[in-house]
């Protein structure tokens, strides 16, 4: 969020700010913010049940709008893109950049290879790229759904940004310094089962970013409703138990630090903030 939008939020009573976000999101964006009204509803017993109340994430219209937005960033028409929306604000993902810088510093080299699982068409890459300017060698491998990979390889791939169908393909092409999970884990049908694969992948570091973790012993499965001003869609989304997710990751990794995110989502009376967690791999026995 821009400094002006942040000032407006700081001076506005929370009740009024939430109302403005819900009813007139265009006013928030006019002030330089990136807010829009995304709703989460339900407490579904299974992924199949939630999916029956949703339209899905793989609709062609979603990918088409994302492609158009990321192309604008690639051409320099906008600074960054997130969730299909472009912005020219001076906001930067500072917590993520701090984690990536720490990894590069530990290597002692001005280079970094990131595997970005669920990285869309390179949204986070283009946002972070200006920070690593000069002679820094940043390579970024996005692992995505097949249609994303095909468009990524056709329209965005170059020597620094690559697209792969699987994590194994990305690792076969080049050893990686870090696995980035940014805004993706809570959209997987079975997040806990997926995390069990971590011990089979040789990533020295792991970054869990833009992920809503509840201070609760159980996960909650909702349907996320995206307004038509972004792209009209509804798809299943988890609000994950922090305790359960961290216990799985910490079988193989040590949590070094974490940072809250400005994004906060509401489920009824419960508010859950996104978080970034930075992990280093434990020595193998």
C-alpha positions in Angstrom: 0.0 0.0 0.0 1.2 3.5 -0.7 2.2 5.7 2.2 -0.8 8.0 1.6 -3.2 5.0 1.6 -1.6 3.7 4.8 -2.0 7.1 6.4 -5.7 7.1 5.5 -6.1 3.7 7.1 -4.2 4.7 10.2 -6.5 7.7 10.7 -9.7 5.8 10.0 -11.6 3.9 12.7 -11.4 0.2 11.9 -15.2 -0.3 11.6 -15.4 2.5 9.0 -12.3 1.2 7.2 -13.8 -2.3 6.9 -17.0 -0.9 5.6 -15.2 1.2 2.9 -13.2 -1.9 1.9 -16.4 -3.9 1.5 -18.7 -1.3 -0.1 -16.4 1.1 -2.1 -13.1 -0.7 -2.8 -12.5 1.8 -5.6 -12.1 4.6 -3.1 -9.3 2.6 -1.4 -7.5 2.1 -4.6 -8.0 5.7 -5.5 -6.1 6.6 -2.4 -3.3 4.3 -3.6 -4.2 1.1 -1.7 -4.5 -2.4 -3.2 -7.6 -3.5 -1.3 -10.7 -5.0 -2.8 -13.6 -6.9 -1.2 -12.8 -10.6 -1.4 -15.2 -12.7 0.7 -14.7 -16.1 2.4 -17.7 -18.1 3.3 -18.5 -21.5 4.8 -16.9 -24.2 6.9 -17.0 -27.1 4.5 -16.3 -30.8 5.5 -14.4 -31.7 2.4 -12.7 -30.3 -0.7 -15.3 -32.0 -2.9 -18.1 -30.3 -1.0 -16.5 -26.9 -1.2 -15.8 -27.4 -4.9 -19.4 -28.0 -5.6 -20.1 -24.5 -4.4 -17.4 -22.9 -6.4 -16.5 -22.3 -10.1 -12.8 -23.2 -9.9 -9.5 -21.4 -10.3 -8.6 -22.8 -13.7 -11.2 -20.8 -15.7 -9.6 -19.4 -19.0 -10.8 -15.9 -18.1 -8.7 -15.8 -15.0 -5.5 -16.8 -16.9 -6.3 -14.4 -19.7 -6.6 -11.4 -17.3 -3.5 -12.5 -15.4 -1.5 -12.7 -18.7 -2.7 -9.2 -19.7 -1.7 -7.7 -16.3 1.7 -9.4 -16.1 2.5 -8.3 -19.7 1.9 -4.7 -18.7 4.5 -5.1 -15.9 6.9 -6.8 -18.2 6.6 -3.9 -20.7 7.2 -1.4 -17.9 3.7 0.1 -18.0 3.0 -0.8 -14.4 5.3 -1.5 -11.4 3.8 -4.8 -10.2 0.8 -7.1 -10.4 -1.0 -9.2 -7.8 -4.1 -11.4 -8.3 -4.6 -10.0 -11.8 -4.6 -6.4 -10.7 -1.7 -4.0 -11.6 -0.4 -1.2 -9.4 2.0 1.7 -9.7 2.4 2.1 -5.9 5.9 2.1 -4.4 5.0 -0.8 -2.2 7.6 -3.6 -2.1 7.4 -7.1 -0.5 10.1 -6.2 2.1 9.8 -9.2 4.3 10.3 -11.5 1.3 13.2 -9.4 0.0 14.8 -9.6 3.4 14.6 -13.4 3.4 16.0 -13.7 -0.1 18.8 -11.3 0.7 19.7 -13.4 3.8 20.0 -16.5 1.6 22.2 -14.7 -0.9 24.4 -13.3 1.9 24.9 -16.7 3.4 26.0 -18.0 0.0 28.6 -15.2 -0.3 27.7 -14.8 -4.0 25.6 -12.2 -5.8 23.3 -14.9 -7.2 20.1 -16.7 -6.2 17.9 -19.4 -7.8 14.3 -19.4 -6.6 11.8 -22.1 -7.3 8.4 -20.4 -7.0 5.7 -23.1 -6.7 2.3 -21.7 -7.8 4.0 -18.5 -9.1 1.5 -17.7 -11.8 3.2 -16.0 -14.7 6.1 -14.6 -12.7 4.2 -12.0 -10.7 6.5 -12.2 -7.7 9.6 -12.4 -9.9 8.8 -9.1 -11.6 8.0 -7.4 -8.3 11.3 -8.5 -6.7 13.5 -8.1 -9.8 14.2 -4.4 -9.5 15.6 -4.9 -6.0 18.3 -7.3 -7.3 19.7 -4.9 -9.9 23.2 -4.5 -11.3 25.5 -7.6 -11.5 23.3 -9.7 -9.2 22.3 -12.9 -11.0 18.7 -13.8 -10.2 17.1 -16.9 -11.7 13.5 -17.7 -11.0 11.8 -21.0 -11.9 8.0 -21.0 -11.7 6.2 -24.3 -11.2 2.5 -24.0 -12.3 -0.5 -25.6 -13.9 0.0 -26.8 -17.5 -1.8 -23.9 -19.1 0.1 -21.3 -17.1 3.4 -23.0 -18.0 2.6 -23.0 -21.7 1.7 -19.3 -21.7 4.7 -18.6 -19.5 7.1 -20.3 -21.8 5.6 -18.6 -24.8 5.3 -15.0 -23.5 7.5 -14.5 -20.5 10.4 -17.0 -20.4 14.0 -15.8 -20.8 17.4 -16.5 -19.3 16.3 -15.4 -15.8 12.6 -16.5 -15.7 11.7 -20.1 -16.5 8.5 -22.2 -16.3 8.2 -25.9 -15.4 5.4 -28.4 -14.9 6.9 -30.0 -11.8 9.3 -29.2 -9.0 11.4 -32.1 -10.1 11.7 -30.6 -13.6 12.9 -27.3 -12.1 15.5 -29.0 -9.9 16.8 -31.0 -12.8 17.4 -27.9 -14.8 19.3 -26.1 -12.0 19.9 -26.7 -8.3 17.8 -24.2 -6.2 18.6 -22.1 -3.1 15.0 -21.8 -1.9 11.5 -23.0 -2.4 9.0 -20.2 -2.3 5.3 -20.9 -1.4 3.6 -17.5 -1.8 -0.2 -17.4 -1.7 -0.5 -21.0 -2.8 -0.5 -23.6 0.1 -4.1 -22.8 1.2 -5.4 -23.3 -2.4 -4.2 -26.9 -2.6 -6.7 -29.7 -2.1 -4.6 -31.5 0.6 -1.9 -29.1 2.0 -0.7 -31.4 4.7 -0.2 -34.3 2.3 1.7 -32.0 -0.1 4.0 -30.8 2.6 5.2 -34.3 3.3 7.1 -34.1 0.0 9.4 -31.5 1.4 11.8 -34.1 2.8 12.3 -35.5 -0.8 13.3 -32.1 -2.3 16.8 -30.8 -1.6 15.9 -27.1 -0.8 18.3 -25.5 1.7 15.7 -22.9 2.5 11.9 -22.6 2.5 9.8 -19.4 2.5 6.1 -19.6 3.3 4.6 -16.3 2.3 1.1 -14.7 2.0 -0.5 -17.6 3.8 -3.4 -17.2 6.4 -2.6 -19.3 9.4 -5.1 -19.6 12.2 -4.3 -19.8 15.9 -6.5 -22.8 16.1 -6.1 -26.6 16.2 -8.1 -27.3 13.1 -8.2 -26.1 9.5 -11.2 -24.3 8.1 -12.2 -24.8 4.5 -14.1 -22.0 2.9 -15.1 -20.8 -0.6 -13.3 -17.6 -1.7 -15.5 -15.2 -3.7 -13.6 -12.8 -6.0 -15.5 -9.7 -7.2 -15.9 -9.1 -10.9 -13.6 -6.0 -10.7 -10.7 -8.5 -10.5 -12.3 -11.5 -12.2 -15.6 -13.0 -11.1 -14.8 -16.4 -9.6 -15.2 -18.6 -6.6 -12.9 -21.4 -5.5 -12.0 -23.4 -2.3 -9.6 -21.8 0.1 -8.2 -23.1 3.4 -7.6 -21.1 6.6 -4.9 -23.4 7.9 -4.0 -24.3 11.5 -0.7 -22.7 12.3 0.1 -25.4 14.8 -0.4 -28.2 12.3 1.3 -26.6 9.4 4.4 -25.6 11.3 4.7 -29.0 13.0 4.8 -30.6 9.5 7.4 -28.2 8.1 9.6 -28.3 11.2 10.2 -32.0 10.8 12.8 -31.0 8.2 13.3 -27.3 8.6 14.0 -24.8 11.4 11.9 -21.7 11.6 14.3 -18.7 11.8 11.8 -15.8 11.9 8.4 -14.7 10.7 6.7 -11.5 9.8 3.0 -10.4 9.6 1.6 -9.2 6.3 -0.7 -6.2 5.7 -3.3 -8.5 4.2 -6.0 -9.6 6.7 -9.0 -11.7 5.7 -12.3 -11.9 7.6 -14.4 -15.1 8.1 -17.4 -14.0 10.0 -16.1 -12.5 13.3 -12.6 -14.0 12.8 -9.8 -12.0 11.3 -6.8 -13.9 10.0 -3.6 -12.1 8.7 -1.3 -13.5 6.1 2.2 -14.3 7.3 5.7 -14.9 6.0 7.8 -17.7 7.6 11.5 -18.2 6.8 13.0 -21.7 7.3 16.4 -23.2 7.0 16.8 -26.9 6.4 18.0 -29.1 9.3 21.2 -31.1 8.8 20.3 -34.6 7.4 21.0 -37.5 9.7 
